[in-house]
Amino acid sequence: MPAQPALFEVIAALDALWPRERAEQWDAVGTVCGDVTDPEARVSRVLFAVDPVQQIADEAVATGAQLLVTHHPLYLRGTTTVAADTFKGRVVHTLIRGGVALHVAHTNADTAEPGVSDALASALGLRVLRPLVPDPADPAGRRGLGRICELDRPLALGDLLEAAAAALPVTAQGIRVAGDPTATVRTVAVCGGSGDSLFDAVRAAGVDAYLTADLRHHPASEAREHSPLALLDAAHFATEWPWCEQAAAQLDAIAEREGWDLRTRVSRTVTDPWTAHAPSLPQASPLTSPVTPGPTAPTAHDLTPGAPN
């Protein structure tokens, strides 16, 4: 009969997938809470999520998980307290009381192969060609930040926008686009999470479009002035959530190979902080022609069918 693995065995498997030493120096990855020195600490259920917020901690306890794996760190900077009257301290107390360990894979998962951007490309139906910014420590040239991809067939930018909106999780922001919606797109660079620091690499790649998150005004404006590169700006959460499914599948494969009695679950809780969006309405002038405000919350018609819903 399959046996439940020890916590330290599962953590070792996660470290093999996303070695901690490959994280950026400023990052905070690895095990945040949980006793990996206890050989009696066993794991039968693992929950994967993007953000280690209270709602996710509560879900981990409610679903009977002994391990929560998140992409974003709980403590990215130093702290002097884990008191329960702070929201991060409350997360730690909730997890420890519920017998749940927390493990983080952040920038070490971004550059992995497969990594966060591979999962994003797969969700969009794109074929990965190579990393956008290769990891110089990888002689095979497969690891690195972002991915350069191609479509199975050329699409109009507007059609690519609609396809991406349908494939990624529903968020209040949806996806913004900069560019001619009728322009033909054959190649796309993608980067899960905040990607406007990579515009030089995107331009050097010569792709038709770039899909990422958190595009700021000045970098996006300058990128559009440099070239006809089309931009697709999705919510940060939406671009990284596909990694959770990919990561869970990787751990499932390890469990099957090792003969572990282990089940994984991917949280479908949307932890994007934005909750509503009101589109701008056509008007002669925003200064002289007031418009009757419309509904501020998304309706069922506004939502796209991507997961999680």
Secondary structure, 3 states (H helix, E strand, C coil): CCECCEHHHHHHHHHHHCCHHHCCCCCCCEEEECCCCCCCCECCEEEEECCCCHHHHHHHHHCCCCEEEECCCCCCCCCCCCCCCCHHHHHHHHHHHCCCEEEECCHHHHCCCCCHHHHHHHHCCCEEEEEEEECCCCCCCCCEEEEEEEEEEEEEHHHHHHHHHHHCCCCCCCEEEECCCCCEEEEEEEEEEECHHHHHHHHHHCCCEEEEECCCHHHHHHHHHHCCCEEEEECHHHHHHHHHHHHHHHHHHHHHHHCECCEEEECCCCCCCCCCCCCCCCCCCCCCCCCCCCCCCCCCCCCCCCCCC
